[in-house]
Amino acid sequence: MSSATTTEASHGAHAEAHGHHPPFLQHHFDTPAHQFDAAKMGMWIFICTEILMFGGLFVAYGLFRGREPEIFHLAHERLDKIMGAANTIVLLFSSLTAALAVRQSQVGDRKGTTRWLIITLLCACVFLVVKYFEYTHKFHDGLLPGTHFRAHLPAYAHHGHTLPYRAHMFFALYFMMTGLHGVHVLVGMGILTWVLKRNLRGEISKEYFTPVEIGALYWHLVDLVWIYLFPLLYLVG
């Protein structure tokens, strides 16, 4: 049993010993520990399905790159590695702040939990802003998927060089993988905002911090996926 489960179980047992039913305990659970374990198991199962989904995209990338290695290499050189690295640092830092929010909620520090959740959300906003500028640059240079690809035309030459038309496959996968990840960032922001509101209402305490831990667990998934996307798309090519 994890320390978090032990903490909630001890508080739940204390409440039951005094004949109290914790307000946060749902009617279909016997104990707070049971509720916490069920919530955490549900999130882990969901994370596994998300990994399978992104895993399919990674396999597709590997197959297409195996067929067109030179074209993929040329295409990946048109990505902005500085922006990609900056977003990697931002997400890694946001994972730290999310973990700190969990820790503060476990010790009952409501203000500390609020502070770290807000910082995590601000990091998410920075990530999306950087991604917006990166996408804008791709649109301007005609680095788009499918029939919208224009980087093979002389008018879109980069330093006097154009890309083969087949490079649109790389950017189709690029936009699909980073776009899907961006959707997960937005969903994660929604989850963390919901957790933040509950904390501000006083619904989060050292007796009940499940929403913070589950929300942070989802956010770690967002960070983990990007850790694989960054080297795959920006460094390896």
Secondary structure, 3 states (H helix, E strand, C coil): CCHHHHHHHHHHHHHHHCCCCCCCCCCCCCCHHHHHHHHHHHHHHHHHHHHHHHHHHHHHHHHHHHHCHHHHHHHHCCCCHHHHHHHHHHHHHHHHHHHHHHHHHHCCCHHHHHHHHHHHHHHHHHHHHHHHHHHHHHHHCCCCCHHHCCCCCHHHCECCECCCHHHHHHHHHHHHHHHHHHHHHHHHHHHHHHHHHHHHCCCCCCCCCHHHHHHHHHHHHHHHHHHHHHHHHHHHC
